[in-house]
């Protein structure tokens, strides 16, 4: 059965950071969350899913903007987050 994985990444963000391409001082685009769903490629039936929080290294505190935008909270990242290399693996 051929399968497909559809994934989504959430990055550190501040008001206007996307429009500035994360070029303002102190804005480093780091992955905060990896989410994925595996589906049957023919029927799109759900096969499995994955979710992992990653601890940003350069901006370890999530902005209130990102918290409101995504619902990802600093305490969740602190408690459940792992290094990006581990999350990616």
C-alpha angles and dihedrals in degrees: 000000000000112000136194131206119213114193139185131196129204117205134196107273144175131191106296095003093123092052089048090047088237090293100131116107111281095013110126118172104229129166112250100171138020117198126177141168126201117213138180102261093221101044103018088230112162112260102168146324142219135202129176134166118220124205111233112231103200098037103027094171114075112228118244086239091061092043091055094042098050108015089237107140130204092237091054091051091047093048103035104018123110133191112285092243089058092045091050092048 
